[in-house]
Amino acid sequence: MSELSPDYIETLPSDFERFIGGFFSHRGWHVEAKYDHHEGRLFLEVKLRNGKLSSDDRFLSLIAFYVRSQRLLLRQNGEPTDVQCRLLDADGRDLSSRLQGAEAYLDDAQRGNFLGRQLAWLSLRRRFVHSFLPKTLLWAGVIATLMVVMGFSLTLAVLLCLAATLVQSLLVGFLRDK
């Protein structure tokens, strides 16, 4: 039996956090990856800090979807390892049986479509609140400061902000290439 790549095991929790974090706050849960060498199983252990998440079908379905996709990815890469998920509440009780019900959502087209719309709305709302709104308020504050404090016209203030955004994009691209 071949060994699973340690890099894969180490990056699995951060990949999971990026995926679920697009929908739900990291404060409500914590994830760890554990590999059982004897059984050839990879366990993704999700510990809930927020009790509300244990009954949220959207959250549970996202976990089920992620685990299913990782299982499929490992099979496609010829890995003999199985991925399983353990869901634990804050007291350490096993809630993994709730994930089976969530997998039913993935298989049911009608409920799955409804869940997909709910998740799309949740993701849009989260991105709006955590990304778009703060950036918009920041640039509005910069423009207001340039106009009120520095005495620039609105056109000049907007042009300066656009130039600053362009320079920032170029720097980020340049640094990413290195």
C-alpha positions as a printed NumPy array, in Angstrom:
array([[  0.   ,   0.   ,   0.   ],
       [  1.428,   3.374,  -0.959],
       [  1.683,   6.215,   1.496],
       [ -0.375,   9.366,   1.119],
       [  1.66 ,  12.49 ,   0.446],
       [  2.429,  14.407,   3.661],
       [  1.986,  17.654,   1.725],
       [ -1.579,  16.683,   0.863],
       [ -2.362,  15.89 ,   4.487],
       [ -0.826,  19.168,   5.7  ],
       [ -2.643,  21.353,   3.156],
       [ -6.037,  19.677,   3.528],
       [ -7.157,  21.722,   6.575],
       [ -6.186,  25.038,   4.975],
       [ -7.971,  24.074,   1.743],
       [-11.032,  23.142,   3.775],
       [-10.871,  26.442,   5.67 ],
       [-10.674,  28.436,   2.433],
       [-13.61 ,  26.539,   0.957],
       [-15.941,  26.682,   3.973],
       [-14.615,  30.106,   5.027],
       [-16.144,  31.621,   1.903],
       [-19.534,  30.847,   3.418],
       [-19.14 ,  30.606,   7.204],
       [-16.942,  32.374,   9.744],
       [-13.855,  30.521,  10.975],
       [-14.853,  31.332,  14.534],
       [-17.611,  28.704,  14.436],
       [-15.438,  25.663,  13.727],
       [-11.933,  24.215,  13.629],
       [-10.607,  21.478,  11.359],
       [ -7.733,  18.994,  11.592],
       [ -6.579,  16.249,   9.239],
       [ -5.504,  12.927,  10.723],
       [ -4.1  ,  10.022,   8.762],
       [ -4.363,   6.434,   9.99 ],
       [ -1.429,   4.623,   8.396],
       [ -2.646,   1.167,   9.409],
       [ -6.119,   1.478,   7.882],
       [ -5.102,   3.792,   5.048],
       [ -7.784,   6.321,   5.969],
       [ -7.652,  10.058,   6.105],
       [ -9.933,  11.639,   8.675],
       [-11.022,  15.231,   8.446],
       [-12.063,  16.178,  11.969],
       [-14.345,  19.211,  12.19 ],
       [-14.873,  20.542,  15.705],
       [-17.795,  22.911,  16.075],
       [-17.47 ,  25.883,  18.375],
       [-20.894,  27.203,  17.427],
       [-23.849,  24.926,  18.267],
       [-26.017,  26.473,  15.564],
       [-23.817,  25.032,  12.827],
       [-24.604,  21.452,  13.868],
       [-28.15 ,  21.87 ,  12.569],
       [-27.42 ,  24.134,   9.583],
       [-28.055,  22.09 ,   6.426],
       [-25.976,  24.499,   4.361],
       [-22.908,  24.014,   6.548],
       [-23.303,  20.253,   6.748],
       [-23.85 ,  19.975,   2.989],
       [-20.708,  21.984,   2.3  ],
       [-18.712,  19.616,   4.478],
       [-20.241,  16.604,   2.729],
       [-19.521,  18.149,  -0.674],
       [-15.899,  18.887,   0.242],
       [-15.265,  15.391,   1.607],
       [-16.92 ,  13.808,  -1.429],
       [-14.801,  15.893,  -3.813],
       [-11.59 ,  15.012,  -1.93 ],
       [-12.544,  11.336,  -2.039],
       [-13.066,  11.598,  -5.794],
       [ -9.781,  13.464,  -6.258],
       [ -7.838,  10.782,  -4.388],
       [ -9.471,   8.032,  -6.45 ],
       [ -8.643,   9.84 ,  -9.692],
       [ -5.012,  10.109,  -8.583],
       [ -4.9  ,   6.371,  -7.869],
       [ -4.569,   6.754,  -4.103],
       [ -5.917,   3.793,  -2.104],
       [ -6.837,   6.114,   0.756],
       [-10.406,   6.821,   1.796],
       [-11.42 ,  10.213,   3.184],
       [-13.899,  10.303,   6.019],
       [-15.178,  13.161,   8.116],
       [-15.808,  13.279,  11.825],
       [-18.058,  16.048,  13.046],
       [-17.686,  16.832,  16.744],
       [-19.51 ,  19.368,  18.871],
       [-17.821,  21.599,  21.438],
       [-18.114,  18.856,  24.091],
       [-16.509,  16.244,  21.828],
       [-19.71 ,  14.318,  21.012],
       [-19.753,  12.686,  17.598],
       [-22.275,  14.303,  15.226],
       [-21.035,  12.543,  12.091],
       [-24.417,  10.92 ,  11.468],
       [-25.779,  14.357,  10.551],
       [-23.395,  14.448,   7.598],
       [-25.18 ,  11.456,   6.071],
       [-28.395,  13.469,   5.92 ],
       [-26.466,  16.314,   4.355],
       [-25.133,  13.984,   1.667],
       [-28.744,  13.238,   0.782],
       [-29.073,  16.914,  -0.149],
       [-26.259,  16.491,  -2.636],
       [-27.986,  13.538,  -4.285],
       [-31.502,  15.031,  -4.401],
       [-31.742,  17.369,  -7.407],
       [-34.677,  19.426,  -6.135],
       [-33.343,  19.975,  -2.624],
       [-29.822,  20.363,  -4.018],
       [-30.9  ,  23.196,  -6.327],
       [-32.607,  24.978,  -3.441],
       [-29.52 ,  24.53 ,  -1.284],
       [-27.337,  25.812,  -4.132],
       [-29.376,  29.027,  -4.295],
       [-29.114,  29.451,  -0.523],
       [-25.344,  28.977,  -0.648],
       [-24.958,  31.377,  -3.569],
       [-26.847,  34.049,  -1.62 ],
       [-24.818,  33.34 ,   1.53 ],
       [-21.542,  33.621,  -0.396],
       [-22.606,  36.838,  -2.12 ],
       [-23.706,  38.39 ,   1.161],
       [-20.479,  37.328,   2.912],
       [-18.265,  38.718,   0.125],
       [-20.243,  41.955,   0.096],
       [-19.883,  42.49 ,   3.843],
       [-16.276,  41.317,   4.171],
       [-14.731,  42.607,   0.962],
       [-16.742,  44.99 ,  -1.191],
       [-18.258,  47.182,   1.526],
       [-15.006,  47.854,   3.454],
       [-13.096,  48.654,   0.258],
       [-15.84 ,  50.964,  -0.926],
       [-15.912,  52.787,   2.406],
       [-12.12 ,  53.07 ,   2.381],
       [-12.044,  54.645,  -1.093],
       [-14.966,  56.923,  -0.25 ],
       [-13.   ,  58.096,   2.801],
       [ -9.886,  58.675,   0.697],
       [-11.846,  60.684,  -1.865],
       [-13.553,  62.707,   0.88 ],
       [-10.195,  63.387,   2.552],
       [ -8.623,  64.489,  -0.726],
       [-11.539,  66.821,  -1.406],
       [-12.117,  68.268,   2.05 ],
       [ -8.627,  68.316,   3.56 ],
       [ -6.471,  68.718,   0.456],
       [ -8.939,  70.814,  -1.542],
       [ -8.836,  68.67 ,  -4.712],
       [-11.748,  68.591,  -7.106],
       [-13.869,  65.439,  -7.309],
       [-12.474,  64.589, -10.728],
       [ -8.869,  64.899,  -9.591],
       [ -9.532,  62.897,  -6.398],
       [-11.143,  60.062,  -8.393],
       [ -8.285,  60.087, -10.92 ],
       [ -5.725,  59.874,  -8.103],
       [ -7.605,  56.926,  -6.577],
       [ -7.741,  55.161,  -9.94 ],
       [ -4.018,  55.733, -10.426],
       [ -3.313,  54.395,  -6.932],
       [ -5.406,  51.292,  -7.679],
       [ -3.539,  50.736, -10.938],
       [ -0.145,  51.071,  -9.227],
       [ -1.268,  48.696,  -6.476],
       [ -2.426,  46.109,  -9.05 ],
       [  0.866,  46.346, -10.907],
       [  2.879,  45.951,  -7.692],
       [  0.844,  42.97 ,  -6.552],
       [  1.273,  41.341,  -9.966],
       [  4.979,  42.076,  -9.979],
       [  5.496,  40.693,  -6.472],
       [  3.388,  37.623,  -7.215],
       [  5.606,  36.798, -10.21 ],
       [  8.726,  36.861,  -8.011]])
